[in-house]
Amino acid sequence: MQAHVGDHVVVEAGVLDTTPRRGRVLAVLGDDVVRYRVRWEDGHESVLRPGPDVHLVHVR
C-alpha cells in the first residue's frame, strides 16, 4: 500500500454503527516503515502507520 500526497485515507471502524474515519495525505514519512501525515475531516492532523483496516483512494 503506497499513498501519495493528496490521496485519501479511509480507516474502517472496528465497532458497529460507527462511520469510517477519512483524511487526506499531507506527507509520506519514513523509508523502511511507511507512515503518513494525515489531515482528518475534523481538521486534526496525525501520523498514521497503515494497518489492515486502512484503505487508500488515489486521487489523480
C-alpha positions as a Markdown table, in Angstrom:
| # | Residue | x | y | z |
|---|---|---|---|---|
| 1 | Met | 0.0 | 0.0 | 0.0 |
| 2 | Gln | 1.7 | 3.2 | -1.2 |
| 3 | Ala | -0.1 | 6.6 | -1.0 |
| 4 | His | 1.0 | 9.9 | -2.5 |
| 5 | Val | 0.4 | 13.4 | -1.2 |
| 6 | Gly | -3.2 | 14.3 | -1.9 |
| 7 | Asp | -4.6 | 10.8 | -1.7 |
| 8 | His | -7.4 | 10.0 | 0.6 |
| 9 | Val | -7.1 | 7.6 | 3.6 |
| 10 | Val | -10.1 | 5.7 | 5.0 |
| 11 | Val | -9.8 | 3.9 | 8.3 |
| 12 | Glu | -12.7 | 1.5 | 8.7 |
| 13 | Ala | -14.4 | 1.5 | 12.1 |
| 14 | Gly | -13.9 | -1.6 | 14.3 |
| 15 | Val | -17.2 | -1.0 | 16.0 |
| 16 | Leu | -20.7 | -1.4 | 14.5 |
| 17 | Asp | -22.7 | 1.7 | 13.7 |
| 18 | Thr | -19.5 | 3.8 | 13.6 |
| 19 | Thr | -18.6 | 5.7 | 10.5 |
| 20 | Pro | -15.1 | 5.3 | 8.9 |
| 21 | Arg | -12.5 | 8.0 | 9.6 |
| 22 | Arg | -11.4 | 9.9 | 6.5 |
| 23 | Gly | -8.5 | 12.1 | 5.8 |
| 24 | Arg | -6.0 | 13.4 | 3.2 |
| 25 | Val | -2.3 | 12.5 | 3.0 |
| 26 | Leu | -0.2 | 15.6 | 3.6 |
| 27 | Ala | 3.2 | 13.8 | 3.6 |
| 28 | Val | 4.8 | 10.4 | 3.2 |
| 29 | Leu | 7.2 | 9.7 | 6.0 |
| 30 | Gly | 10.0 | 7.1 | 6.5 |
| 31 | Asp | 11.9 | 4.8 | 4.2 |
| 32 | Asp | 11.7 | 1.4 | 5.9 |
| 33 | Val | 8.4 | 1.8 | 7.7 |
| 34 | Val | 5.7 | 3.7 | 5.8 |
| 35 | Arg | 3.8 | 6.3 | 7.7 |
| 36 | Tyr | 1.6 | 9.2 | 6.5 |
| 37 | Arg | 0.9 | 12.6 | 8.0 |
| 38 | Val | -2.8 | 12.9 | 7.6 |
| 39 | Arg | -5.3 | 15.8 | 8.0 |
| 40 | Trp | -8.6 | 14.3 | 9.1 |
| 41 | Glu | -12.0 | 15.6 | 8.1 |
| 42 | Asp | -12.3 | 17.3 | 11.5 |
| 43 | Gly | -9.2 | 19.4 | 10.8 |
| 44 | His | -6.9 | 17.5 | 13.2 |
| 45 | Glu | -3.5 | 16.1 | 11.9 |
| 46 | Ser | -1.7 | 13.0 | 13.0 |
| 47 | Val | 0.8 | 10.4 | 11.8 |
| 48 | Leu | -0.7 | 7.2 | 10.6 |
| 49 | Arg | 1.0 | 3.8 | 10.2 |
| 50 | Pro | -1.5 | 1.9 | 8.0 |
| 51 | Gly | -2.9 | -1.4 | 9.1 |
| 52 | Pro | -5.4 | -3.9 | 7.8 |
| 53 | Asp | -8.3 | -1.6 | 8.5 |
| 54 | Val | -6.9 | 1.2 | 6.2 |
| 55 | His | -7.5 | 1.6 | 2.5 |
| 56 | Leu | -6.5 | 4.3 | 0.1 |
| 57 | Val | -8.4 | 6.2 | -2.5 |
| 58 | His | -5.9 | 7.5 | -5.1 |
| 59 | Val | -6.5 | 11.0 | -6.4 |
| 60 | Arg | -5.1 | 11.9 | -9.8 |
